[in-house]
Amino acid sequence: MDRRGFSLVELSIVLVILGLLTGGILAGQSLIRAAELRAISTEFSKFKAATNSFRDKYFGLPGDTTNATKFWGYTNADPATCIVTVGSGTQTCNGDGSGKLNATGSGATHYSENFTFWQHLANGGLIEGSYTGRIGPAGLLDATRDNTPASKFPNAFWFPFNWDTTQSGSSGFDGVFRDNMFQFGALASGGSSPATPILKGEELWNVDTKLDDGRPAYGIVRARFWSGCTTATASSQLNADYALNSPNISCVGFFTL
């Protein structure tokens, strides 16, 4: 019976090959993740530039402008009916002209500007894609691929809004949020804006540092949730840092327009 096994040299070669394969896989995964994080910065810059170009061309904020139907037609002459009527082609609805992507009205019109925002940009040829400008079927904040652009970062979406109020508690750091912003996160089931955490603290810090000041409570880029995403133990700790050592996915990003 032949009882020969592998020699030490053969085993060493196999181990070296396995090590190279493992290292290559890990390096590849790291490069892919780095590219996905770069996509966040690229997309934000693109959407911000598109918004500024829209303002220059149409003299209003996309979604909020009062003259959109003059350029692209309306789905219904009644504003309340317009926002719940699916049009054809470029047909759309006007905003209230407040200069803010705010939540106004009630029922299905409550978050209308948050979705016509993308439709107006697409109608103006400033972003790619076609968007319904309507809420999704599951609720007032229901973002879907038909009304909201998906990010190249896996499972993430962009959502424009303006709370126009002072925030504190679990939603974010204490302070006044009266800016038009993008929220960047994952979608929850049951119809929602992309408010589900999708980034680690280190990852949002990476994006924040490249675009802004690297501080989660200040500036152009901020963290929505202070708990877990940052070192803060209370919403009032505005000088907290991102939780760079945490392996948990606990961050949603705010990007100021």
Secondary structure, DSSP 4 states (H G I P E B T S, - for coil): -------HHHHHHHHHHHHHHHHHHHHHHHHHHHHHHHHHHHHHHHHHHHHHHHHHHHSS-TTT-S-HHHHH-BS-SSHHHHTTS--STT-B-----SSS-B--SSGGGTTHHHHHHHHHHHHTTSSSS----S--TT-TT---TTTSPBPSSTTEEEEEEB--EEE-GGGSSSEEE-S-EEEEEEPPTTS--S-B--EEHHHHHHHHHHHS-S-TTSSSEEES--BTTBS-SSTT-TT--B-TT--SEEE-EEEE-
